[in-house]
Amino acid sequence: MRDLRPAPPAAPFETNARLELAERARALAAHHAGQGAEEVLRTAMTEDFPGRIGLVSSFGTEAAVLLHMVSRIDPYTPVIFLDTWKHFPETLAYRDTLVEAFGLCNIQTVTPRPASVKADDPAGDLHARNPDLCCHVRKTLPMLASLRALDAWITGRKRHQASTRQGLSLFEAQDRWIKLNPLADWTPDDVAAYFETHDLPRHPLEAQGYPSVGCAPCTRAVAPGEDARAGRWAESDKTECGIHFVDGKMVRGPLPKG
Ligand code: SF4
């Protein structure tokens, strides 16, 4: 008799290169466990990935911390800013303020391909109809292109930011890159203390109820007591922003462990 039961899920396939990268991420996490963010960052930039690591920054409300740290280690480190053409003007102004204040010398502003936007989002309202495709066109594809010359990139993600980031590791493997999250275990108090100690400028929208700032159409102010990222894609189950991907495809929710 024919067996009509559903087939078991296929075993995950991993190439040797991916397995080695995942092993490297675990080894780096073990090696740097217990070190402070600046020490991890300095070692990653000068010893682990010299000349092959960049910072991806949204120039959001907490971005100044890593931008400041990176500028003090090597101001020529590539800083990749994805200009989706949907940012708040306040974010663009804040970017310019921080670049000048910190003396950052290698800002790489990456945009979507005009032809892709014309084809997929001619009216500029794709974010409302299909935010995943919008993020794919405006973030994921430009991001993949901008990382070509790098082996590793630095993110500002932290465990406290959302329930979906509770399992965040210090180092992760993703596609062919290592991702470093030097602030993974930082709390809001740590961030506030760093801002205060170094007298860093604040994002202009923060005081207006935006603890997390992304593209203007997909960000709203949050109410007191709400998750800091509750204002991002508030009407959707989407939680990640298009710069985190697997197999070149955007991840919209919690990331698989690397
Ligand atoms: S955050 Fe919103 S506007 Fe920005 S790329 Fe994604 S869907 Fe589009």
Residues whose N, C-alpha, C, O or C-beta is under 5 A from the ligand:
A	BS01	SF4	T84 K86 H127 P131 C134 C135 R138 C215 P217 C218 C241
